Every structure is written in C-alpha cells, then in structure tokens.
Amino acid sequence: MGSIRKNIAFDPLPYVQSFFLPLILLLIIAVVFAEVPAKGQSNLDSLSKLIKKERSDTARINLLNKKVDSFIESNLDSAAKLGSSTIILAQKIKYLKGEAQARENMATIYSFQGNFTVAEQNLQAAKRIYIKLHDQLGMARLYSGYGLLYGMRAKYDSSVIAYKKSIAFAIRIKNDKLLNRAYQNIAISYQMLSNYSQALSYFQKALMFSERQHDYNSQSYIWLNMGLTYNLMDDLSRGRQALNKAIFLAKKEKIRNVELYAYSNLAVIYSKERKHQLAYEYALKAIVIGRETGDLGITAASMSKAVNALADMGKLKQAYQLGLKALVVADSSKQPYNIFQVYAAIGNVLKRESLYKQAIPYLEKGFAAMKGSDIVDESNGNAYADLSACYEQTGDYRKSLQAYKRASEITDSIRSVQNVRKATELNMNYEFDKKQQLQHAEKEKQDAANKVKQVILFAGLMLFVLLFIVSVIAYGMKQRANRLLKSQKEELESTLLKLKNAQKQLVQSEKMASLGELTAGIAHEIQNPLNFVNNFSEVSMELTDEISSQPSVKSNAEAISLASDIKLNLGRILYHGRRADSIVKGMLLHSNSNSGERQQVDLNALAEEYLRLSYHGLRAKDKTFNAGFSTDFKADLPKVSISPQEIGRVLLNIYNNAFYAVKQKQKNAEDTYKPFVEVSTRLTTNAIEIRIKDNGTGIPETVKDKIFQPFFTTKPTGEGSGLGLSISYDIINKGYGGTIGINSQEGEFTEFIIMLPQTLLA
C-alpha cells in the first residue's frame, strides 16, 4: 500500500490514492470495540492487573478481549497470540458471547496480516453466534469487521454494503457511539467515490460528537482521515494542519497506528510540494513505527514512498536496494495494492536507469497482483505508461501499443474523476458563496433598519441630554444624602447590637451572680445538718455492728435480722447523705469567686494530661470500656497565663462528658461503631482555641440552651449533679473573659469550643 512513482515528471495523485486502504483499517479498529478506546501501555498494565484479580471466568474473558483490542493498536503479534488463547478459554466454559468477540478481534488481526480467508472464517463463526444470541450490538460490530475485510482486499463496493448494515443495526439499538464510528466509515466511502463534500460533512458530524464526549482517541482518527480528504482536494495547508492535530492527539493518547499513518500521509504532502528530502524523512518515521507495531501493510506502503523519494532525488541505486527490501515486506502483507505499488516503484526506478528489459517483469508482476481488484487510479495509468515505454525500447511494439491504450483509457477515466472532483469543489464553493450572499443581504436589511432606529434615537438623544444634566445634579445630591443616612443607620444598628449583646451578657451575669449567692447561702445552711446526718449514720452503723457481736445477741436470730435491716437502712442514709454533701460542696465551689493563682502553662501539655486522666479514671470504674482518642495540637503554641487547676477542672468536666457520651452510644450501637474523642488547639486571629469533639450520642436541640445552667443534667439520677458545665462556664466566661460554644447533632457528635483571649499569652 505504498505510494508509486511512474514517470520522471512528478505526479502526486498516486501518492494520495495509496492511502485509502490503511485509513479504512484505522476506523474499523475503533468501531469493532468502540466501548474500550486504547490508552497505550498504561491501559494494558491496568487490564493485566484486573485480569489477575478477576475470579469470574466470563468477566476475565471480557477483560482479555479488551486487552487484545488494545494490543491491536500497538502489537499485532501479541494481539494474535492472546486472541487465540481467549477463543480456547471461551469455548472451554461455553461462553458464546466472549468467543464471538474474540473471533471479531482475530478477524481484525488476520485482515491486517493479509490472511483474509481465516479472517472471513472467524467472522462467519462470530455471525452464527450473534444470530443465535439475537445480539444486535454484536451484529453491528460484526458488519464493521466485514467492512474492514473487504476494504483490505480493495473490494470497496462490498465494504460499503457491510458498513450500511452496521449503521442500520446501530440506529435500531440507538447506540450513538457505534453510529458515530459508522459516520466515519461512511465518510471514507464517500472519499473513495470522490465525493469530498459529503466526506467532510460526515467527518465533521463525527468530530462534533467526539469533542462533546471528550473522546480524544476518536478525534485523532477523524483528524487523520480529514487530512487525507484535504490532500485529495489538493488543499495541502489544511491537510498538513489536520495531520499534525492527529499526531498531537495520537501521542497524547499513545495511539501508535494513528501516528504511523499521519507520518506516512505527511510524506505524501511533502512529495506533492516536491520537498523530497522531507518526504523521505517522514516515510522513514512511518517505517520505524510500522515495524514496531507489526503492521506490514503500512510498512510496505511507507517503504514505497521512501523509494519514490530517493528516486526523485536521483539516488537510484539506493532506491533500488530499498525497493527489494520493500518487496519482501509487501509480499508478506498479502495486500494486493501494496504489492502492486512496490513492484511498480522498482520498475520505475529500473526504467529511469534505462534498464528496460529488467523493469518489465516487475511491472507485469505488479499488475498480476492487482488482478480482480476494483482500484483504478492514476498510478495504474502511470505504470502502464512505464510498461509501454519499456516494451517499445525492447522492440515489442504490439505489447507496447496494448499497454499504451490501457494507459490512455485509465488517463481518460482519471480525468473524468478529476472533473467530478472539480465539479464537487465548485459546488462546495457555490454553496459557500450562496450562504455568503444570503448573509450579506440579511446584513444590508439589518443595516437599513438600524439607520432608521439611529435617526429616531438621535432625535430623542438631544432631549435626553438636557434631562440628563438636570438629573445628574439632583441624583448627586440625593446620593450624598443617602450615603450620609446609610452611614448613620449602620452606625446606629451597630451600637444597638452591641448594647443588646452587653445587656444580654449583663442579665446573664446578674442571674448567675444571684444564683451563686443563693447557692452559697443554701449550701452553708444545709452543710451543718447534713454533717450531723452523715456522722450519726456512721456511728449508728458501728453500734449495730457492736450489738450484733454480743454473745447474747448472736443466739437471737430475730435480733440479728433486725440489726441487719437497721444497718442496711443506715447505709442507704449514709450513701444519700454523702451524695448530698457532694452536691453542697459543688455548690460552694460554684459560688466561690476566688480564682486560683495564675502561672505560665503549656496549654497543649495540660490538655493532654487531663485527657488521659479522664480516660483512665473512667477505665478504673469500668474495665470493659475502651475508646480511641487523638490530639491535634498547634506546634509552638506560646505558654498561657492561667490557673492550671481551674482550666484543668474545665477540661476534665468536658472530657468526662465526652467519654460518657461515647460509652452510652456504644451500648446500643452496632459492632462497627468505634468510640472516639478528638482534642485540638490552634491560634486564631483573636483567641486561643481548644476544640473537644466526640462521636457519641450528641445533644438534642431542645436542651442545648440549658446545659450550662446549674443542676441541669441529662444523666440518670445519681450519675451527675449538673454543676460541671455550669462551673466550667463561670471559669471561662467570668474568670478569663472567654467563651464556651457548642456544636452538636443528635446521635452523631458533640463538639465544645473553648475560646480564651490572646491577652493570656506569655
């Protein structure tokens, strides 16, 4: 499938025509497995990892098919080996759909390798399976495979029919992605029919779809084929731009075959522009990638281009040697057009060297390779012209005349095609001019309407200017007045807000102060009788023990029972007396306005010390309890001037509540629940912040406003006095001028936020 050079005078068309076959192949690769675009080596590595982890046989076969599809774009030999083993594995577990997809892959591989008989056998086997499974998506891909096969064999009529069937299935199942790929193939069919306007139209449809989907893989194929179309129209500038875009996207997506064909087509452009050295260099790039990917067809085509470029530069011996190497590759590809091109190229080189007798067998073998093909282009005509000249120089005038007539027939046919192409281009230009004229007429109509509007607007503008001058003066005065009023309003609102906050804080402070005084008075009054209750309870318990130990009583069961009951009752009195004593002491502590001595304290160390103290204290009471905790302290936090006993009391109260909350939630939670308490410190713009968060029971919205009130508690009777948070509130707010805030969601978490003023920093 390489380009051909027949005459000493450079003729570009054969170079272009030689690339129809490879481009069809590129699009079919993308169609058959459109769901899995290739992503290069990273995609292969990812698929290999997934295959190793997959336990399901059917899922593993699906992944293997995807891996084969990726290999097709990079290494045909590896793809063939893996595809064969996938068919065997699918047959072993009787996974029909997986086998059919694997056979589609193998048909694509065999088509590229030129083994068309085996390729068709695989497609027929896949077709039987899809018919049995009523798989319309499979049938759509299958007919794309047939289109590839016929295209590789230069049977374009059959290829078009196959693609139309694929399109019909894609429309029926509403598969936009498959239909998009079919649009690309239809565009290439129009390309082959020299209907370039339709080809570009369908390419544009496919490109718009791919751009919306951000499908760079598909875009690279489309730009490649659009580049070829522009080349056929002799629009070399746009052709070069399109091919360079294809190369850019191919490198980004690591699609080696697109890069390969783009280089080969750029060689065509430079040949047209008679830049033979550049044509040779780009052909060499294509040869290197073709050998790496195992694509014999494009390798042979690119070698033919290199042969022609060398011949055009006058390096005939070097061209001949390269032609012989290309012949081996072309024969291996088993693609008729490739074989013809290489033989024709060698024949042309020998003819240039005046070795007419040696050139004749190469030219005749080239035509023999094309027997049965429906490709008739200018390269055929040039080859027949070369053959006619060689026969004439060797004295075989009859064969020379026959070859000359055939060359003339092809030339006339090509001229007709060129006339069609020119007519197509003229039609495209006509349509473009027609659109331009309509746009121009619409613009003139719009301009006339605009002029009328302008006259009316100008008349009103003068009146408006006068009104505007007056309005500006009035507006300026109004704005100044509004700004003054707004400023005064904002100042008053700010002052009012501050007053309300101060009043609220003052009322709260007065309430708490009054409550503290009341609490202190009550506590002092209760303390003395409470001491008597506790003391006499203890003494009475000792007396019952002495009575029970008397010999005369030991023998009296009724007396012992009575003494035991009295002791039990006294124990209960003592328990509740001590509990009341604890509450009274808490009340006295709450009402105590004297603060501890302040000193420079490492707040991080203090917070961590009391966290561990709280946790291990709770563990000492209940060995079954376990909870996680973590700290996130600000590094290099300056020391704080506080009373460690007071702040420690605040932290201990909140820690105890946090561990109590996660313990309560753990009783009813699932096994997956992990009790956890987090403590963090940080330095904000205006304060030192301590956050204590637990994932416990949370606090209901209905009680959030009450938790800092004295004696309010959500704990069961006997488990809390309700003074811990009240004392903490007084210490932070009254003692240090800070705040205690709370965030909570019932059943999820509770977070206390302690803010101490930065004036406490050392």
C-alpha positions in Angstrom: 0.0 0.0 0.0 2.9 2.4 -0.6 3.0 5.3 -3.0 4.0 4.9 -6.6 6.2 6.9 -8.8 5.9 6.1 -12.5 7.2 9.0 -14.7 10.2 11.3 -14.5 7.7 14.2 -14.3 6.3 14.2 -10.7 2.6 13.2 -10.5 1.1 13.5 -7.0 -2.1 11.5 -7.3 -0.7 8.0 -7.0 0.9 9.0 -3.6 -2.5 10.1 -2.3 -4.5 7.1 -3.6 -2.2 4.7 -1.9 -3.5 5.6 1.5 -7.2 4.7 1.2 -6.8 1.2 2.5 -4.9 1.9 5.6 -7.3 4.6 6.7 -10.3 2.4 6.4 -8.5 -0.1 8.7 -7.9 2.6 11.3 -11.5 3.4 11.7 -12.6 -0.2 11.8 -10.3 -0.9 14.7 -12.1 1.9 16.6 -15.5 0.5 15.6 -15.3 -3.1 16.5 -14.6 -2.4 20.1 -15.7 1.2 20.4 -16.5 0.8 24.1 -12.8 0.5 25.0 -10.6 3.1 23.5 -6.9 2.3 23.6 -4.7 4.1 26.1 -1.3 2.7 25.4 0.9 0.8 27.8 -0.8 2.2 30.9 -4.2 0.7 29.7 -2.5 -2.7 29.1 -0.9 -2.7 32.5 -4.3 -1.8 34.1 -6.1 -4.6 32.2 -3.4 -7.1 33.2 -3.9 -6.3 36.9 -7.7 -6.5 36.6 -7.4 -9.9 34.8 -5.2 -11.3 37.6 -7.7 -10.2 40.3 -10.9 -11.3 38.5 -12.4 -14.6 39.7 -15.3 -14.8 37.3 -14.4 -16.7 34.1 -16.8 -14.7 31.9 -15.6 -11.4 33.3 -11.9 -12.5 32.8 -12.7 -13.3 29.1 -14.3 -9.8 28.6 -11.1 -8.2 30.0 -8.9 -10.4 27.8 -10.9 -9.3 24.8 -10.3 -5.6 25.8 -6.6 -6.3 26.2 -6.5 -7.9 22.7 -8.2 -4.8 21.3 -5.5 -2.6 23.0 -2.8 -4.8 21.5 -4.2 -4.4 18.0 -3.2 -0.8 18.0 0.3 -1.5 19.3 1.5 -5.1 18.6 -0.4 -7.4 16.2 1.7 -10.5 17.1 0.9 -10.2 20.8 -2.7 -9.5 19.9 -2.9 -12.7 17.7 -1.4 -14.9 20.4 -3.6 -13.6 23.2 -6.7 -13.6 20.9 -6.2 -17.3 20.1 -5.9 -18.3 23.7 -9.0 -16.3 24.6 -11.1 -18.2 22.0 -10.0 -21.5 23.5 -10.8 -20.3 27.0 -14.3 -19.1 26.0 -15.0 -22.4 24.2 -13.9 -24.3 27.3 -16.5 -22.6 29.6 -19.1 -22.3 26.7 -19.2 -18.5 26.9 -20.6 -17.8 23.4 -20.6 -14.0 23.5 -17.0 -13.9 24.7 -16.0 -16.3 21.9 -17.7 -14.2 19.3 -16.0 -11.0 20.4 -12.7 -12.8 20.5 -13.3 -14.0 16.9 -14.1 -10.4 15.9 -10.7 -9.4 17.2 -8.9 -12.3 15.4 -10.7 -11.3 12.1 -9.3 -7.8 12.5 -5.8 -9.1 13.2 -5.9 -11.5 10.3 -7.1 -8.8 8.0 -4.2 -6.6 8.9 -1.8 -9.5 8.4 -3.3 -10.3 5.0 -4.8 -13.7 5.9 -8.2 -12.9 4.5 -9.5 -16.5 4.3 -9.0 -17.1 8.0 -10.3 -13.6 8.8 -13.6 -14.4 7.0 -13.9 -17.8 8.7 -13.7 -16.1 12.1 -16.3 -13.5 11.1 -18.7 -16.3 9.9 -18.3 -18.1 13.2 -19.0 -14.9 15.1 -22.1 -14.2 13.0 -23.5 -17.7 13.7 -23.2 -17.0 17.5 -24.7 -13.5 17.3 -27.7 -14.8 15.3 -28.2 -17.5 17.9 -27.9 -15.0 20.8 -30.1 -12.3 19.0 -27.3 -9.9 19.8 -27.8 -6.8 17.6 -24.9 -4.8 19.1 -22.7 -7.8 18.2 -24.1 -7.8 14.6 -23.4 -4.1 14.3 -19.7 -4.6 15.2 -19.6 -7.8 13.1 -20.5 -5.9 9.9 -17.9 -3.4 10.6 -15.5 -6.3 10.7 -16.7 -7.3 7.3 -16.2 -3.8 6.0 -12.6 -3.9 7.2 -12.0 -7.3 5.5 -13.4 -6.1 2.1 -11.6 -2.8 2.4 -8.3 -4.6 2.9 -9.0 -6.6 -0.2 -9.8 -3.5 -2.2 -13.4 -4.6 -2.6 -15.0 -1.2 -1.8 -18.5 -2.0 -3.1 -18.8 -4.9 -0.7 -17.2 -2.8 2.1 -19.9 -0.1 1.7 -22.7 -2.6 1.8 -21.3 -4.0 5.1 -21.0 -0.6 6.6 -24.6 0.3 5.7 -25.7 -2.9 7.6 -23.7 -1.8 10.6 -25.3 1.6 10.5 -28.8 0.1 10.3 -28.1 -2.0 13.5 -26.6 1.0 15.3 -29.7 3.1 14.6 -32.0 0.2 15.6 -30.3 -0.2 19.0 -29.8 3.6 19.4 -26.1 3.2 20.0 -24.7 6.8 19.4 -21.1 5.8 19.8 -21.3 3.0 17.3 -23.2 5.2 14.9 -20.5 7.9 15.3 -17.9 5.4 14.2 -20.2 4.4 11.3 -20.3 8.0 10.2 -16.6 8.0 9.9 -16.6 4.9 7.7 -19.4 6.3 5.5 -17.2 9.4 5.2 -14.3 7.2 3.9 -16.7 5.6 1.4 -17.6 9.0 0.1 -13.9 9.7 0.0 -13.4 6.7 -2.3 -16.2 7.9 -4.5 -14.5 11.3 -4.8 -17.5 13.0 -3.1 -15.3 15.1 -0.8 -18.0 17.5 0.4 -20.1 14.6 1.8 -17.0 13.0 3.3 -16.0 16.2 5.2 -19.6 16.7 6.3 -19.8 13.3 7.9 -16.3 13.7 9.4 -17.5 17.0 10.9 -20.5 15.2 12.5 -18.3 12.5 13.9 -15.8 15.2 15.2 -18.5 17.2 16.9 -19.8 14.1 18.7 -16.3 13.1 19.8 -15.5 16.6 21.1 -18.6 16.6 23.2 -17.6 13.3 24.7 -14.0 14.5 25.1 -13.0 11.3 23.2 -9.5 12.2 22.1 -8.9 8.7 20.8 -11.7 9.1 18.2 -10.7 12.7 17.4 -7.2 11.5 16.4 -8.7 9.1 13.9 -11.1 11.7 12.5 -8.4 14.4 12.0 -6.2 11.8 10.3 -8.9 11.0 7.7 -9.9 14.6 7.3 -6.2 15.3 6.5 -6.4 12.7 3.7 -9.6 14.3 2.3 -8.0 17.7 2.2 -5.0 16.1 0.4 -7.3 14.6 -2.2 -8.7 18.1 -2.7 -5.2 19.5 -3.1 -5.8 21.7 0.0 -2.3 20.9 1.3 -2.3 23.5 4.0 -5.4 22.2 5.7 -4.3 18.7 5.1 -1.0 19.3 7.0 -2.8 21.1 9.9 -5.2 18.2 10.2 -2.5 15.6 10.2 -0.4 17.5 12.8 -3.5 17.6 15.0 -3.9 13.8 14.6 -0.2 13.3 15.6 -0.6 15.5 18.6 -3.7 13.6 19.9 -2.1 10.2 19.0 1.0 11.0 21.1 -1.2 12.2 23.9 -3.3 9.0 23.8 -0.4 6.8 22.9 -2.1 5.5 19.7 0.8 4.3 17.6 -1.1 3.4 14.4 -2.6 6.9 14.1 0.8 8.4 14.5 2.1 5.9 11.9 -0.5 6.8 9.2 -0.2 10.5 9.8 3.6 10.4 9.2 3.0 8.4 6.1 0.4 10.9 4.8 2.7 13.9 5.6 5.2 12.2 3.3 2.6 12.4 0.6 2.1 16.2 1.2 5.8 16.9 1.0 6.1 14.8 -2.2 3.3 16.9 -3.7 5.3 20.0 -2.7 8.4 18.5 -4.2 10.2 18.6 -0.9 11.6 15.1 -1.5 14.1 15.1 1.5 11.2 15.8 3.9 9.0 13.2 2.2 11.8 10.7 2.6 12.3 11.6 6.3 8.6 11.2 7.2 8.4 8.0 5.3 11.3 6.6 7.4 9.4 7.7 10.6 6.4 5.7 9.4 8.6 2.7 8.5 10.1 2.6 12.0 6.6 2.7 13.7 5.2 0.2 11.2 7.9 -2.3 12.1 7.4 -1.7 15.8 3.6 -2.3 15.6 3.9 -5.3 13.2 1.7 -3.6 10.5 3.2 -5.0 7.3 0.9 -3.2 5.0 1.7 0.4 6.0 5.3 -0.5 6.4 5.4 -1.6 2.8 3.5 1.5 1.7 5.9 3.8 3.6 8.9 2.0 2.1 7.4 2.6 -1.4 7.2 6.3 -0.6 10.8 6.3 0.5 11.8 4.5 -2.8 10.0 7.2 -4.8 11.6 10.0 -2.7 15.1 8.6 -3.3 14.4 8.2 -7.0 13.1 11.8 -7.2 16.4 12.9 -5.5 18.4 10.9 -8.1 19.6 8.2 -5.7 18.5 5.4 -8.0 20.8 2.6 -6.7 19.8 3.3 -3.1 16.1 3.4 -4.2 16.5 0.0 -5.9 18.0 -1.6 -2.9 15.3 -0.3 -0.6 12.7 -1.4 -3.2 13.9 -5.0 -3.0 13.5 -4.9 0.8 10.1 -3.4 0.5 9.1 -6.2 -1.9 9.7 -8.8 0.9 7.5 -6.8 3.3 4.8 -6.2 0.7 4.6 -9.9 -0.2 4.2 -10.8 3.5 1.4 -8.3 3.9 -0.6 -10.2 1.1 -2.4 -6.9 0.3 -2.7 -6.5 -3.5 -2.3 -2.8 -3.7 0.8 -2.8 -1.6 2.4 -5.5 -3.8 1.5 -3.6 -6.9 3.0 -0.3 -5.6 6.3 -1.8 -4.7 6.7 -3.7 -8.0 5.7 -0.6 -9.9 8.1 1.5 -7.9 11.0 -0.8 -8.6 10.0 -1.0 -12.3 10.0 2.8 -12.4 13.5 3.0 -10.9 14.9 0.5 -13.4 13.2 2.4 -16.3 14.9 5.6 -15.1 18.2 3.8 -15.2 17.3 2.7 -18.8 17.2 -1.0 -17.7 14.0 -1.6 -19.7 14.2 -5.3 -20.0 14.8 -5.8 -16.2 11.9 -3.4 -15.5 9.3 -5.3 -17.5 8.9 -8.3 -15.1 8.5 -6.1 -12.1 5.7 -4.0 -13.8 3.9 -7.2 -15.1 4.0 -8.8 -11.6 2.6 -5.6 -10.2 -0.4 -5.8 -12.5 -0.8 -9.5 -11.8 -1.1 -8.7 -8.0 -3.9 -6.3 -8.8 -5.9 -8.9 -10.7 -9.5 -8.9 -9.5 -9.2 -5.5 -7.7 -11.5 -2.7 -8.4 -8.9 0.0 -7.9 -8.2 2.0 -11.0 -6.3 5.2 -10.4 -3.6 7.4 -12.0 -0.9 5.2 -10.5 -2.2 2.3 -12.7 -2.1 4.6 -15.7 1.5 5.7 -15.0 2.5 2.1 -14.5 1.0 1.1 -17.9 2.8 4.1 -19.5 6.1 2.9 -18.0 5.4 -0.6 -19.3 4.6 0.7 -22.7 7.9 2.6 -22.8 9.8 -0.5 -21.8 8.2 -2.7 -24.4 8.9 0.0 -27.0 12.6 0.2 -26.0 12.9 -3.7 -26.2 11.2 -3.9 -29.6 7.9 -5.5 -28.6 5.7 -2.9 -30.3 2.5 -4.9 -30.1 2.6 -5.1 -26.3 3.8 -1.5 -26.2 0.6 -0.5 -28.1 -1.6 -2.5 -25.8 -0.1 -1.0 -22.7 -0.3 2.5 -24.2 -4.0 2.0 -25.0 -4.7 0.8 -21.4 -2.8 3.8 -20.0 -4.9 6.2 -22.2 -8.1 4.5 -21.0 -7.1 5.0 -17.4 -6.0 8.6 -18.1 -9.4 9.4 -19.6 -11.1 7.8 -16.6 -9.0 9.7 -14.2 -9.7 12.9 -16.0 -13.4 12.2 -15.6 -12.9 11.6 -11.9 -10.9 14.8 -11.7 -13.7 16.6 -13.5 -16.2 15.2 -10.9 -13.8 16.4 -8.1 -13.6 19.9 -9.6 -17.4 20.0 -10.0 -17.7 18.9 -6.4 -15.3 21.6 -5.3 -17.1 24.2 -7.5 -20.4 23.0 -5.9 -18.8 23.5 -2.4 -17.7 26.9 -3.4 -21.1 27.7 -4.8 -22.8 26.7 -1.6 -20.4 28.7 0.4 -20.9 31.8 -1.9 -24.6 31.3 -1.7 -24.5 31.4 2.1 -22.3 34.4 2.0 -24.8 36.3 -0.3 -27.7 35.4 2.0 -25.7 36.7 4.9 -24.8 39.9 3.0 -28.4 40.5 2.1 -29.6 40.0 5.6 -26.9 42.3 6.8 -28.0 45.1 4.4 -31.6 44.7 5.6 -30.4 44.9 9.2 -28.3 48.0 8.4 -31.3 49.8 6.9 -33.4 49.1 9.9 -30.5 50.3 12.1 -30.3 53.6 10.2 -34.0 54.3 10.9 -33.5 53.5 14.5 -30.5 55.8 14.7 -32.4 58.8 13.3 -35.1 58.2 15.9 -32.6 57.7 18.7 -30.6 60.8 17.8 -33.8 63.0 17.9 -34.6 61.7 21.4 -30.9 61.8 22.4 -30.8 65.6 22.5 -33.8 65.8 24.7 -32.4 63.1 26.9 -29.1 65.0 27.3 -30.9 68.0 28.7 -32.9 65.9 31.1 -29.7 64.0 32.0 -27.8 67.1 33.0 -30.6 68.2 35.4 -31.0 64.6 36.7 -27.3 64.2 37.3 -27.2 67.2 39.6 -30.3 66.1 41.5 -29.0 62.5 41.6 -25.7 63.5 43.0 -27.3 65.5 45.9 -29.6 62.5 46.6 -26.7 60.1 46.6 -24.8 62.2 49.1 -27.8 62.4 51.3 -28.4 58.6 51.0 -24.8 57.8 51.8 -24.9 60.0 54.9 -28.2 58.4 56.1 -26.9 54.9 55.4 -23.7 55.6 57.3 -25.7 56.9 60.3 -28.1 54.0 60.1 -25.3 51.4 60.1 -23.6 53.2 63.0 -26.8 53.1 65.0 -27.5 49.5 64.2 -24.0 48.5 65.2 -24.4 50.5 68.5 -27.8 48.9 69.1 -26.4 45.4 68.5 -23.5 46.0 70.9 -25.9 47.3 73.5 -28.2 44.3 73.1 -25.3 41.9 73.5 -23.9 43.8 76.5 -27.4 43.8 78.1 -27.8 40.1 77.4 -24.4 39.3 79.0 -25.2 41.6 81.9 -28.5 40.0 82.6 -26.9 36.5 82.4 -24.1 37.6 84.7 -26.6 39.0 87.2 -28.6 35.9 87.0 -25.5 33.7 87.6 -24.3 36.0 90.4 -27.6 36.0 92.2 -27.8 32.2 91.7 -24.3 31.9 93.1 -25.1 33.9 96.2 -28.3 32.0 96.7 -26.5 28.7 96.2 -23.8 29.7 98.7 -26.4 30.6 101.4 -28.3 27.4 100.9 -25.2 25.3 100.9 -23.9 26.8 104.2 -27.3 26.3 105.8 -27.5 22.7 104.7 -23.9 21.8 105.4 -24.2 21.6 109.2 -27.3 19.4 109.5 -26.0 17.3 106.6 -22.8 16.7 108.5 -24.8 15.5 111.6 -26.8 13.1 109.4 -23.7 11.6 107.9 -21.8 11.4 111.2 -24.7 9.9 113.2 -25.3 7.4 110.3 -21.7 6.2 110.6 -21.9 6.0 114.4 -25.2 4.1 114.3 -23.7 1.6 111.8 -20.8 1.0 114.2 -23.3 0.4 117.1 -25.2 -2.2 115.1 -22.0 -4.0 114.4 -21.3 -4.0 118.2 -24.8 -5.2 119.1 -24.5 -8.0 116.5 -21.2 -9.1 118.0 -22.6 -9.5 121.6 -22.9 -13.2 122.7 -26.4 -12.8 123.9 -27.5 -11.4 120.6 -25.6 -14.0 118.4 -28.0 -16.6 119.6 -31.1 -14.5 118.8 -31.8 -14.8 115.1 -34.6 -12.2 115.2 -32.3 -9.6 116.8 -29.6 -10.3 114.3 -32.1 -9.8 111.4 -33.4 -6.6 112.9 -29.8 -5.3 113.4 -29.0 -6.2 109.8 -32.0 -4.2 108.5 -31.1 -1.2 110.6 -27.6 -1.3 109.3 -28.8 -1.6 105.7 -31.1 1.5 106.2 -28.3 3.4 107.8 -26.0 2.5 104.8 -28.6 4.0 102.4 -28.9 7.1 104.6 -25.1 7.5 104.5 -25.0 7.0 100.7 -27.5 9.7 100.0 -26.1 11.9 102.7 -22.6 11.7 101.1 -24.2 12.4 97.7 -26.0 15.5 99.1 -22.7 16.5 100.7 -21.0 16.3 97.2 -23.7 18.5 95.7 -23.4 21.0 98.5 -19.6 21.2 98.1 -20.1 21.6 94.4 -22.5 24.5 95.1 -19.9 26.1 97.4 -17.3 25.7 94.7 -19.6 27.1 92.1 -20.2 30.2 94.3 -16.6 30.7 95.1 -15.4 33.8 93.3 -11.8 33.5 94.2 -9.6 32.2 91.3 -6.5 30.1 91.6 -3.1 31.5 91.3 -2.2 32.0 87.6 1.1 30.9 86.1 2.7 30.3 82.7 1.3 27.0 81.5 1.9 24.8 78.4 -1.8 24.5 77.3 -1.1 21.5 75.0 0.5 19.5 77.8 -2.3 20.4 80.2 -5.0 19.4 77.7 -3.2 16.0 77.0 -2.6 15.4 80.8 -6.3 15.8 81.7 -7.4 13.8 78.6 -5.5 10.8 79.8 -6.6 11.4 83.4 -10.2 11.4 82.4 -10.0 8.3 80.2 -8.0 6.2 82.8 -10.4 7.4 85.5 -13.4 6.0 83.6 -11.5 2.8 82.8 -10.8 2.3 86.5 -14.5 2.3 87.2 -15.4 0.1 84.1 -12.7 -2.2 82.8 -14.9 -3.2 79.8 -14.9 0.3 78.4 -12.5 1.2 75.6 -12.3 4.3 73.4 -9.9 5.9 71.0 -8.7 9.4 71.3 -6.3 11.7 69.3 -4.8 15.1 69.7 -4.0 17.8 67.0 -2.1 20.5 68.9 -0.7 23.6 67.3 3.0 23.3 67.3 5.0 26.1 69.1 1.9 27.4 70.9 3.1 30.1 73.4 2.6 29.5 77.1 -0.7 30.8 78.6 -1.1 32.7 81.8 -3.8 30.7 83.6 -4.6 28.7 86.7 -3.9 25.1 85.7 -6.3 23.8 88.4 -9.2 25.9 87.0 -8.6 25.2 83.3 -7.9 21.6 84.2 -11.2 21.4 86.0 -13.0 22.7 82.9 -11.2 20.3 80.6 -11.9 17.3 82.9 -15.6 18.1 83.1 -15.9 18.2 79.3 -13.7 15.1 78.8 -15.8 13.2 81.3 -18.9 14.2 79.4 -17.4 13.2 76.1 -16.3 9.7 77.3 -19.7 9.2 79.0 -21.5 10.1 75.7 -19.5 7.6 73.6 -19.9 4.9 76.3 -23.7 5.4 76.2 -23.8 5.2 72.4 -21.6 2.1 72.4 -24.2 0.2 74.5 -26.8 0.4 71.7 -24.6 0.8 68.6 -23.6 -1.9 66.1 -20.2 -3.7 66.4 -18.8 -1.4 63.7 -19.1 1.7 66.0 -15.7 2.9 67.3 -15.9 5.4 70.2 -13.6 8.3 69.6 -12.7 11.6 71.2 -10.6 14.3 69.4 -8.8 17.3 71.0 -7.2 20.1 69.1 -5.7 23.5 69.8 -4.9 26.4 67.5 -4.2 30.1 67.5 -6.8 32.3 65.7 -6.7 36.0 65.0 -8.2 37.0 68.3 -8.2 33.9 70.5 -6.6 30.7 71.7 -9.0 27.9 70.6 -9.5 24.4 72.2 -11.8 22.0 70.5 -13.1 18.8 72.1 -15.2 16.6 69.8 -16.7 13.1 70.4 -18.8 10.8 68.2 -21.2 9.9 70.9 -24.9 10.4 71.5 -25.0 14.2 70.7 -27.2 16.8 72.4 -30.8 17.3 71.4 -31.7 20.8 70.1 -34.3 21.2 72.9 -31.7 21.1 75.7 -28.7 22.9 74.1 -29.6 26.2 75.8 -29.9 24.6 79.2 -26.7 22.6 79.5 -24.8 25.5 81.2 -27.5 26.0 83.8 -26.7 24.8 87.4 -28.2 21.4 88.3 -29.3 20.6 84.8 -28.2 17.2 83.6 -29.2 14.5 81.1 -27.6 11.8 83.2 -29.7 9.3 85.3 -30.3 10.1 88.9 -27.1 9.6 91.0 -24.7 9.8 88.0 -24.4 13.6 87.8 -25.0 16.7 89.8 -25.5 19.1 86.8 -22.8 21.5 88.1 -19.8 20.5 85.9 -20.6 22.6 82.8 -22.0 25.4 84.9 -18.7 25.7 86.9 -16.8 25.4 83.6 -18.9 28.2 82.1 -18.2 30.5 85.0 -14.4 29.8 85.0 -14.1 30.5 81.2 -16.5 33.4 80.8 -16.2 35.2 84.2 -12.7 34.2 85.2 -10.9 34.6 81.9 -13.3 36.7 79.7 -13.5 33.8 77.2 -16.4 31.8 75.7 -17.6 28.2 75.5 -19.5 27.3 72.4 -21.1 24.0 71.3 -21.9 22.3 68.0 -23.9 19.1 68.1 -26.0 16.8 66.1 -28.2 14.3 68.0 -27.0 10.8 67.5 -23.8 11.9 65.6 -21.4 14.1 67.5 -20.8 16.9 70.1 -18.1 19.5 69.9 -17.2 22.0 72.6 -15.2 25.1 71.5 -13.3 27.0 74.2 -12.0 30.4 73.2 -9.5 32.2 75.5 -8.4 35.8 74.8 -4.9 36.2 73.3 -4.1 38.6 76.2 -3.4 35.5 78.2 -0.4 34.6 76.0 3.0 34.9 77.6 
